[in-house]
Amino acid sequence: MAKLKAADIAAVKAQGFLINRGTELFSGRIVAPGTVFTAEDFKNMAELAATFGNGKLICTSRLAVEIPGIPFDKIQEARAWAAERGMRFGGTGAKVRPVVACKGTTCVYGNYDTQELAKKIHENYYIGWDDVKLPHKFKISVGGCPNSCMKPALNDFGVEGHKVPVFNNDMCRGCAVCQIEKSCPSKAAKVVDGKLKIDASVCKECGVCVGKCPFKAVSHESETVYRIYVGGTWGKNSRMGTALSRYVTEDEILPLIEKTMLWFKENAYAKERLGMAIDRIGADKLEAALFSDDLLARKDEILAKEVLQRP
């Protein structure tokens, strides 16, 4: 086979195939909805690796699986083989990247079904916006609690689940061994003068204490709310995500993702990450746009625009 051209390498990279250093072989990246693979998926990926690659499966930092060692002339055949079995290659380029989620769905600290939310985001934006060219990559992370295992604050859009403890002073009996004080990982809860006190300046609103009081001094029914981070990056240029000024409800999350990407598309320069655009334009202006309906009203107009070039 003739030596590969740069255009050939770029074309298959857009389809989720990355060249293996020092070779003319490629790694194909399989992306799972909600970061969940089934047992059947793994059987198929193993067969795919043995048939088209070098027999290895490699997990990526974004919870996808790469199959290395695929020859260039077998890529399209591998794509078709995977598609017939309900699997999809992808995950590269200046667009929405594979959505990652922690195991909050089953974790004892998880405040909500993280994998189900990630699946919705995957379907609506990773797949739904597949043909939308953004100024740069756009990473989305779904975290179940403030333990931050999926680092929501280091992604372009991060979701973090919280449960705000609702304290009923009348129900508190000032127990010698208070289950709320005992369970609080932040040491924000203490019994003082026979009554529980929760220091709001220390409390992480992680939800660990919710439901622990046998007398229901801390409500069993605290609802999950969500902290949203925008503009986080990690790597050569790191930036902590900007936290929006208030918690949001689950119904607000998908519209906020869409508005953030529309703002990014309209305001960022080519090859400029969201966080850099926020620092250049102002976090206050971004938040004002996110909590209004203007961006959604102009969605078609914004998507029709070319990505801005630096002046």
Secondary structure, DSSP 8 states (H G I E B T S, - for coil): -----HHHHHHHHTTTEEE-TTSSEEEEEEE-GGG---HHHHHHHHHHHHHHSSS--EE-TTS-EEEEEEEGGGHHHHHHHHHHTT-EE---SSSB---EE-STTT-TT-SS-HHHHHHHHIIIIIITTTT---SS-B-EEEESSTT-TT-GGGSSEEEEEEE---B-GGG----SS-HHHHH-TT--EEEETTEEEE-TTT---BSTTTT--TT-SB-TT--EEEEEEES-B-SSS-B--EE-SS-B-HHHHHHHHHHHHHHHHHH-BTT--HHHHHHHH-HHHHHHHHTSSHHHHTHHHHHHS--B---
